[in-house]
Amino acid sequence: MDKENLRNECSRLFKVNTLDDCIDLLDVYSEFLFKVVQKHHNEPVYSSHEADAKIVLQMILTKVLHLKSVIIGISYESKDGSRLKKIIDPTIVASFIRNIYETTGLFNLIYRYAKNPDEKYITYLLWVHSGLLYRQRFESAITSPESRLKFEKEKEEIESIKTAIEKTELYAKLDERNKAKIQNRLKEKEYLIRFDETNVVFMHWHQLTETMEIKAGLLENIYTYFSQYSHPSNVSIFQFANMFDKGEEAFRDLTIFNLKIAFFMFSIFVADYANVFPQVQKTFDLLNIRDQIVINFHNTTARGRGYSINDAWKAID
């Protein structure tokens, strides 16, 4: 492909103005992520921390593939022959992309944003602790000896996590106020925190745009926007009522808008994953030049050239 054709093809996948363009871009992500699973999943890891990171990548791959299936659309024909023509429900797309945002933001917070091993370790352990503690709620549903044994084992693990956090050098350096913040997160089954040196800062999901260092104002209030579709808010209902008006069919434009946010998230994830696992960078560098440029474009558009995965963009500069 000559430079002019490469520029045109990249431009199409930068702008993603049609659903067909969006599907093509999703194929770019799925091809790369699948290559990573094939080439790197069985490489040795040295901690459960790293092993879990690899599973997150597999989850992102399935989210890409499921998102593609959702935007292909649905139709229906009743027994009397009446038909619902093919539509896409943007509220389903938005709800799904909120999960993609959460997964990408959490991965960044634990695996890239954390400034030293203890920060990473404590944040990771809080995440694990939260999941296990929530599972303890299901004790009343235990019906087998095997499930009871697993329940008791996880109960012990919950206590060992608390001890492991308290034994870290970073925790020992915290003053009593900040140690109490960690204990609060353990008690409340929460894990979104960041460290400002020895100061513990509570985080909320909408603030993950800050830790991902997304450009100020670019995705302001985007988490709230997606949340209104993830819950049956009155706003989501009256907006839904107007999405499929004949001749307007705003659902297509809204779906494309939502997908553009997903593309930011997928590209940010790829950049962060390659940063955590440098061997994956080599696989990225072997991609078709168009795919390298396009994936990186959505990452640097969101965060700036300082987060660039490589310099492939120079091929069309």
C-alpha positions in Angstrom: 0.0 0.0 0.0 1.5 3.3 -1.0 1.6 6.3 1.3 -1.5 8.0 -0.1 -3.6 4.9 0.2 -2.3 4.2 3.6 -3.2 7.8 4.7 -6.7 7.4 3.3 -7.3 4.0 5.0 -6.0 5.3 8.3 -8.1 8.4 8.0 -11.2 6.2 7.5 -10.4 4.3 10.7 -9.5 7.4 12.6 -12.9 9.0 11.9 -15.1 5.9 11.9 -18.1 7.7 10.4 -20.1 4.6 9.6 -21.0 1.3 11.3 -19.0 -0.6 8.7 -16.0 1.5 9.6 -16.6 0.6 13.3 -16.8 -3.1 12.5 -13.5 -2.9 10.6 -11.8 -1.2 13.5 -13.2 -3.8 16.0 -11.6 -6.4 13.7 -8.3 -4.6 14.0 -8.4 -4.9 17.8 -9.6 -8.5 17.9 -6.9 -9.6 15.5 -4.2 -8.0 17.7 -5.6 -9.2 21.0 -6.0 -12.8 19.7 -2.4 -12.7 18.5 -1.3 -11.7 22.0 -3.2 -14.6 23.5 -1.7 -17.0 21.0 1.9 -15.9 21.4 2.1 -14.7 25.0 -0.4 -16.4 27.2 1.8 -19.4 28.1 4.9 -17.3 28.8 5.9 -17.7 32.4 4.6 -15.3 35.0 6.0 -14.8 38.5 3.0 -13.8 40.5 -0.8 -14.1 40.6 -0.7 -10.3 39.9 0.8 -10.9 36.5 -1.4 -14.0 35.8 -4.6 -12.0 36.5 -3.4 -9.3 34.1 -3.3 -11.9 31.3 -6.8 -12.9 32.0 -7.9 -9.3 31.8 -6.6 -9.2 28.3 -8.7 -12.2 27.4 -11.7 -10.5 28.9 -11.0 -7.4 26.7 -10.8 -9.7 23.6 -14.2 -11.2 24.4 -15.6 -7.7 25.0 -14.4 -6.6 21.5 -16.1 -9.6 19.9 -19.3 -9.3 21.9 -19.5 -5.6 21.0 -19.1 -6.4 17.3 -22.0 -8.9 17.6 -24.2 -6.3 19.4 -23.7 -3.6 16.7 -24.6 -6.0 13.9 -28.1 -5.5 15.1 -31.3 -7.4 15.8 -34.5 -8.0 13.9 -37.7 -10.0 14.6 -40.5 -11.7 12.7 -43.6 -12.7 14.6 -45.7 -15.8 13.8 -48.3 -13.6 11.9 -45.6 -12.3 9.6 -45.2 -8.9 11.3 -41.6 -7.7 11.3 -39.3 -5.5 13.3 -36.6 -4.3 10.9 -33.0 -4.5 12.0 -32.1 -2.0 14.7 -29.3 -1.5 17.2 -30.1 -0.6 20.8 -27.6 2.1 21.8 -28.6 1.7 25.5 -27.2 -1.8 25.4 -24.1 -0.6 23.6 -23.6 2.2 26.2 -24.1 -0.2 29.1 -21.6 -2.5 27.6 -19.0 0.3 27.0 -19.3 1.4 30.6 -18.0 -2.0 31.6 -15.2 -1.6 29.1 -14.4 1.8 30.6 -14.3 0.2 34.1 -12.1 -2.7 33.0 -9.6 -0.4 31.2 -9.5 2.1 34.0 -9.0 -0.5 36.7 -6.2 -2.2 34.7 -4.4 1.2 34.3 -4.9 2.0 38.0 -3.4 -1.2 39.2 -0.8 -2.1 36.6 0.4 1.2 35.1 -0.5 4.2 37.3 0.9 2.8 40.5 4.3 4.3 40.9 6.2 1.6 42.8 5.8 -2.2 43.6 4.1 -1.6 47.0 1.5 0.8 45.5 0.7 -1.8 42.9 0.7 -4.6 45.4 -1.7 -2.9 47.8 -4.1 -1.8 45.1 -4.1 -5.3 43.6 -4.7 -6.9 47.0 -7.6 -4.6 47.7 -9.2 -5.6 44.4 -8.8 -9.3 45.2 -10.0 -8.8 48.8 -13.2 -6.9 47.6 -14.1 -9.8 45.3 -13.6 -12.5 47.9 -15.5 -10.5 50.6 -18.5 -10.1 48.3 -18.5 -13.8 47.6 -18.8 -14.5 51.3 -22.3 -13.2 51.1 -23.4 -16.4 49.4 -22.7 -18.6 52.4 -26.4 -19.3 52.8 -26.4 -20.8 49.2 -23.8 -23.4 50.0 -25.2 -26.9 49.4 -22.1 -29.2 49.1 -19.0 -30.0 51.2 -16.8 -28.9 48.3 -18.5 -25.4 48.3 -18.1 -25.2 52.1 -14.4 -26.1 51.8 -13.9 -23.4 49.2 -15.8 -20.9 51.3 -13.6 -21.5 54.3 -10.4 -21.4 52.2 -11.5 -18.0 50.8 -12.3 -16.8 54.3 -8.7 -17.6 55.3 -7.4 -15.8 52.2 -9.3 -12.7 53.1 -7.5 -12.5 56.4 -4.1 -13.3 54.8 -4.6 -10.4 52.4 -5.2 -8.0 55.2 -2.0 -9.2 56.9 0.0 -9.0 53.6 -1.1 -5.4 53.1 -0.1 -4.4 56.7 3.3 -6.0 56.3 4.3 -3.9 53.3 6.9 -1.2 53.7 4.5 1.4 52.3 1.8 0.7 54.8 4.3 0.9 57.6 5.2 4.5 56.4 1.6 5.7 56.5 0.4 7.8 59.4 -2.6 6.6 61.4 -5.1 8.6 59.4 -3.9 7.0 56.1 -3.7 3.5 57.7 -7.3 4.0 58.7 -8.2 4.8 55.1 -6.8 1.4 54.0 -8.7 -0.3 56.8 -11.8 1.5 55.7 -11.4 0.2 52.1 -11.0 -3.3 53.4 -14.1 -3.0 55.6 -16.2 -1.4 52.8 -15.1 -3.9 50.1 -13.7 -1.0 48.1 -10.4 -0.9 46.1 -10.3 2.3 44.0 -7.5 4.2 45.7 -4.3 6.0 44.5 -1.3 7.1 46.5 0.0 10.6 46.6 3.3 9.5 48.2 2.2 8.5 51.7 -1.3 10.0 51.3 -4.1 7.6 50.4 -6.7 9.1 48.0 -10.1 7.5 47.6 -11.2 7.2 44.0 -14.5 6.9 42.2 -15.1 5.3 38.8 -15.6 8.6 37.0 -12.2 9.8 38.3 -10.3 7.0 36.4 -10.1 9.4 33.4 -7.6 11.3 35.7 -5.4 8.2 36.5 -5.5 7.2 32.8 -4.4 10.8 32.1 -7.0 11.3 29.5 -6.9 14.9 28.2 -8.8 17.3 30.3 -12.3 17.9 29.0 -12.2 15.1 26.4 -14.3 12.6 28.3 -15.7 14.8 31.1 -18.8 13.2 32.7 -18.6 10.2 30.3 -19.0 7.7 33.1 -22.2 9.4 34.3 -23.4 9.5 30.7 -22.9 5.7 30.3 -24.4 5.1 33.8 -27.7 6.7 32.9 -28.1 4.0 30.2 -26.9 1.2 32.5 -29.8 1.9 34.8 -33.5 2.4 33.8 -33.4 6.1 34.4 -36.3 8.2 33.1 -33.8 10.0 30.8 -32.8 6.7 29.2 -36.5 5.9 28.6 -37.5 9.1 26.9 -34.4 9.1 24.8 -35.0 5.6 23.7 -38.5 6.6 22.6 -37.0 9.0 20.0 -34.2 6.8 18.7 -36.1 4.9 16.1 -38.3 7.6 14.5 -38.8 6.7 10.8 -36.6 8.8 8.6 -34.3 9.9 11.4 -33.1 6.7 13.1 -30.8 8.4 15.5 -29.8 5.1 16.9 -27.1 4.7 14.3 -25.4 8.0 15.1 -25.7 7.5 18.8 -24.2 4.0 18.5 -21.2 5.4 16.5 -20.7 8.1 19.2 -20.6 5.5 21.9 -18.3 3.2 19.9 -15.7 6.0 19.6 -15.4 6.0 23.4 -14.9 2.3 23.3 -12.1 2.7 20.7 -10.3 5.1 23.1 -10.6 2.5 25.9 -9.4 -0.4 23.8 -6.4 1.5 22.5 -5.5 2.8 26.0 -5.7 -0.8 27.2 -3.4 -2.0 24.4 -0.8 0.7 25.2 -0.9 -0.1 29.0 -0.7 -3.8 28.4 2.3 -3.4 26.2 3.9 -1.2 28.8 3.4 -3.9 31.5 4.5 -6.8 29.3 7.3 -5.4 27.1 7.5 -8.6 25.0 4.0 -7.7 23.7 5.5 -4.6 22.3 7.4 -6.8 19.8 4.1 -8.4 18.7 2.5 -5.0 18.2 5.5 -3.8 16.1 5.0 -6.7 13.8 1.4 -5.8 13.0 0.3 -4.5 9.7 1.5 -0.8 9.6 -2.1 0.4 9.2 -3.2 -1.4 12.3 -0.3 -0.1 14.4 -1.1 3.5 13.4 -4.8 3.2 13.9 -4.7 1.6 17.3 -2.1 4.1 18.5 -4.0 7.0 17.1 -7.0 6.4 19.4 -4.6 6.1 22.3 -2.7 9.2 21.7 -5.8 11.2 20.8 -7.1 10.4 24.2 -3.9 10.9 26.2 -1.3 12.6 24.1 1.9 11.6 22.2 3.7 10.9 25.5 1.7 7.6 25.7 2.5 6.6 22.1 3.1 2.9 21.7 5.6 3.3 18.9 6.5 5.7 16.1 4.5 3.9 13.3 2.5 7.1 12.8 5.6 8.6 11.1 4.8 6.4 8.0 1.9 8.8 7.2 3.4 12.0 8.6 
